Amino acid sequence: MTAENTLETLLNHRSIRKYQDKPVPDTLLERILQAGTRASNTGNMQVYSVVVTRDPAMKEKLSPLHFNQPMVKEAPVVLTIAADVQRFHRWCALNQAEKSYDNFLWFVCGCIDSMLFAQNIAVAAEAEGLGLCFLGTTLYMAEEIAQVLEMPQGVIPITTITLGFPAETPPLTDRLPLKAVVHYETYRKESDEDIRELFHEKDHSELTKKLLEENQLPNLAQVFTRKRYTLKDNLAISSKLHAFLEKNGFLQKG
C-alpha cells in the first residue's frame, strides 16, 4: 500500500454496522491481526490480548452485553481487545523476576497499548476492503464480558470491534475542525466565542436538527448530557469499573 492509499483509507473511515453474509478468510484475518501487533506499545511488552469470536453461540452470549446491537451477531468476526498484564507476569515468574505490573499505571498502559493495537487492526482491515465498528459498550460491561470470554485476573476488556465485508456505505460522520484539537507549542486559550465557533458546524448540522426534534431538547450539548451520557450513568459505570479493577488488583497503592 502506498502512503497516499493509507492516508485515503484514514480520511474515509466510517463505522460499518451492516455486513455481507460472507466469511472473512483465515489468512486475511491473520494478516490483519499481525498488522495489529506491529503497533507501538509500552516497552515492547505488548500488554494486550484479543479474543476472536466467530461462533454464533458465543456471539449470542456477547450480544446482550453490548445492549443487543445487531452487528454483534451479524458480523462474521467480533474482536474483543483487552489490557493484559497476566501473560507478562507469568513470564516474569518463570524467570524469577518481581511481579510489578498489577497497578493502576499498568492498567492505563494496557489501555493505551490495546487501543494502538486496535487502531492498527482497523486501518489494516479497511485497507483490505473490510468494514468495522468500534463498540463503546465494552467498558460498560467489562466484568461480564470477561466472564463470558473466560479472561483470568489481570485481563480487562477495553474495546470490541465488529468486522466483515460491508453491506452499506454510510456517509462520513462530522468532525470538529482541525483547529479545535491542534495546539502549537502551548495549549491555546479560547474564549467562549471561540468554543461556539468550533462547534458551530456540529451544532447546526442536519443530523443535529433531527436529534433535537427527536429528543425535544434545545441544543446538542443537552442531548449528550441528558440523553446519551448522563451523569447518573457515568457515575454508575465508573463505580462498577472501579470495583472490577480493584478485584483484579489494578488499584494497589503500595
C-alpha positions in Angstrom: 0.0 0.0 0.0 1.3 3.5 -0.9 1.4 6.3 1.6 -1.3 8.0 -0.5 -3.6 5.0 -0.2 -3.0 4.8 3.6 -4.0 8.4 4.0 -7.1 7.9 1.9 -8.1 5.0 4.0 -7.8 7.0 7.2 -9.6 10.0 5.8 -12.5 7.8 4.6 -13.1 5.9 7.8 -16.7 5.2 8.7 -18.4 2.9 11.1 -20.0 -0.1 9.4 -22.9 -1.7 11.2 -24.3 -3.9 8.4 -22.2 -6.8 6.9 -22.5 -9.2 4.0 -23.1 -12.8 4.8 -19.6 -13.6 3.8 -16.8 -15.0 6.0 -13.5 -13.3 6.5 -10.8 -15.7 5.2 -8.5 -17.0 7.9 -5.4 -15.8 6.0 -6.8 -12.3 5.7 -7.8 -12.2 9.4 -4.4 -13.4 10.5 -2.7 -10.8 8.3 -4.8 -8.0 9.8 -4.1 -9.2 13.4 -0.4 -9.4 12.6 -0.6 -5.8 11.4 -2.1 -5.0 14.8 0.9 -6.4 16.6 3.2 -4.0 14.8 1.6 -1.1 16.7 3.8 0.9 19.1 3.4 -0.3 22.7 4.8 0.3 26.1 8.4 -1.1 26.5 7.7 -3.6 23.7 5.9 -5.6 26.4 2.6 -5.9 24.4 0.3 -5.9 27.5 -2.8 -6.6 25.4 -4.7 -9.6 24.1 -7.6 -10.2 21.6 -10.3 -12.8 21.7 -11.6 -13.6 18.2 -15.3 -14.7 18.2 -16.8 -16.3 15.2 -19.0 -19.0 16.8 -22.7 -17.9 16.6 -23.3 -19.4 20.1 -20.6 -17.2 21.6 -21.9 -14.1 19.7 -25.3 -14.9 21.2 -23.7 -14.7 24.7 -21.9 -11.5 24.0 -24.8 -9.7 22.3 -26.8 -8.7 25.4 -23.6 -7.4 27.0 -23.4 -5.0 24.0 -27.0 -3.9 24.5 -28.1 -6.3 21.7 -26.7 -4.2 18.9 -27.5 -6.3 15.8 -23.9 -6.2 14.4 -22.6 -8.3 17.3 -24.5 -11.3 16.0 -24.4 -10.4 12.3 -20.7 -9.5 11.8 -18.6 -12.5 10.7 -15.9 -11.6 13.3 -16.1 -10.0 16.7 -12.8 -8.9 18.3 -12.6 -8.2 22.0 -9.4 -6.4 22.8 -8.2 -6.4 26.4 -5.5 -4.9 28.6 -3.5 -8.0 29.7 -0.7 -8.0 32.3 -1.1 -11.6 33.4 0.9 -13.1 30.5 3.8 -10.8 31.3 3.6 -11.6 35.0 3.7 -15.3 34.3 6.8 -14.8 32.2 8.4 -12.8 35.0 7.6 -15.5 37.5 9.2 -18.2 35.3 12.3 -16.1 35.3 12.4 -15.2 39.0 11.5 -11.6 38.3 9.4 -9.5 40.6 5.7 -9.1 39.8 5.4 -5.3 39.2 2.6 -4.5 36.8 -0.7 -5.1 38.7 -1.3 -1.4 39.5 -3.2 1.5 38.0 -0.3 2.8 35.9 -0.2 -0.5 34.1 -4.0 -0.6 33.6 -3.5 2.8 31.8 -0.6 1.4 29.8 -2.7 -1.6 28.9 -5.5 0.7 27.7 -3.0 2.6 25.6 -1.4 -0.5 24.1 -4.8 -2.1 23.5 -6.1 0.9 21.5 -2.9 1.2 19.5 -3.3 -2.5 18.6 -7.0 -2.0 17.8 -6.3 1.1 15.6 -3.7 -0.8 13.6 -6.2 -3.6 13.1 -8.8 -1.1 11.9 -6.6 0.6 9.4 -5.3 -2.8 8.0 -8.9 -4.1 7.8 -10.2 -1.1 5.9 -7.2 -1.2 3.6 -8.2 -4.7 2.7 -11.8 -3.7 1.9 -13.4 -4.7 5.2 -15.6 -2.6 7.3 -15.7 -2.3 11.1 -17.3 -0.7 14.1 -15.8 0.0 17.5 -18.2 -0.7 20.4 -18.1 1.6 23.3 -20.2 -0.8 25.4 -17.2 -2.9 26.3 -16.1 -0.9 29.3 -19.7 -0.6 30.5 -19.9 -4.4 30.8 -16.2 -5.3 31.2 -16.6 -7.8 34.1 -19.5 -9.6 32.4 -17.6 -9.8 29.1 -14.5 -11.1 30.9 -16.6 -13.8 32.4 -18.1 -14.9 29.1 -14.7 -15.0 27.4 -13.1 -16.7 30.5 -10.5 -14.0 30.9 -8.3 -14.5 34.0 -7.3 -12.0 36.6 -5.1 -9.3 35.1 -7.1 -9.1 31.9 -9.6 -6.3 31.4 -11.7 -5.9 28.2 -11.2 -2.4 26.7 -12.8 -2.3 23.3 -14.7 -4.5 20.8 -14.5 -4.4 17.0 -17.1 -6.0 14.7 -15.6 -6.9 11.4 -16.7 -8.0 8.0 -17.3 -7.1 4.4 -19.6 -4.0 4.3 -23.2 -4.2 3.3 -23.6 -0.4 3.5 -21.8 2.8 2.7 -22.9 5.3 5.3 -22.0 9.0 5.0 -18.9 10.2 6.8 -19.7 11.5 10.3 -18.8 15.0 11.2 -15.6 16.0 12.9 -14.6 19.2 14.7 -12.3 21.4 12.6 -8.6 20.7 12.9 -8.0 23.9 14.9 -10.3 22.6 17.6 -7.9 19.8 18.6 -4.5 21.1 17.4 -2.4 23.4 19.7 1.1 24.7 18.8 3.9 24.9 21.3 1.4 25.5 24.3 -2.2 24.9 24.9 -4.2 27.7 23.3 -6.6 29.7 25.5 -10.0 30.0 23.9 -12.9 32.4 24.6 -16.5 31.4 24.8 -17.0 32.7 21.3 -14.1 30.6 20.1 -15.8 27.5 21.5 -19.1 28.4 19.9 -17.3 28.8 16.6 -15.5 25.5 16.9 -18.8 23.7 17.5 -20.8 25.7 15.0 -21.0 23.2 12.2 -21.8 20.3 14.6 -24.4 22.4 16.3 -26.2 23.3 13.1 -25.9 20.1 11.0 -28.9 18.2 9.6 -28.2 15.3 11.9 -28.3 17.6 14.9 -31.6 19.2 13.8 -33.0 15.6 13.7 -31.7 14.8 17.1 -33.1 17.9 18.6 -36.5 17.1 17.2 -36.4 13.5 18.4 -35.3 14.4 21.9 -37.3 17.7 22.2 -34.2 19.5 23.6 -32.8 23.0 22.7 -29.2 22.0 21.8 -26.8 19.2 21.1 -24.9 19.6 24.3 -28.0 18.7 26.3 -28.6 15.7 24.1 -25.3 14.4 25.3 -25.7 15.3 29.0 -29.4 14.5 29.4 -29.8 11.5 27.0 -26.6 9.9 25.7 -24.0 10.1 28.5 -25.8 11.2 31.7 -24.1 12.0 35.0 -26.1 9.2 36.7 -25.0 6.6 34.1 -21.4 7.9 34.1 -21.0 7.6 37.9 -22.7 4.2 38.0 -20.5 2.8 35.2 -17.4 4.4 36.8 -18.2 2.8 40.1 -18.7 -0.6 38.5 -15.5 -0.4 36.5 -13.6 0.8 39.6 -14.8 -2.2 41.6 -13.7 -4.6 38.8 -10.2 -3.0 38.6 -9.9 -3.3 42.4 -10.9 -7.0 42.2 -8.2 -7.5 39.5 -5.6 -5.9 41.6 -5.1 -2.8 39.5 -5.7 -0.3 42.3 -2.9 -1.3 44.6 -1.3 1.8 46.4 1.7 0.1 47.8 
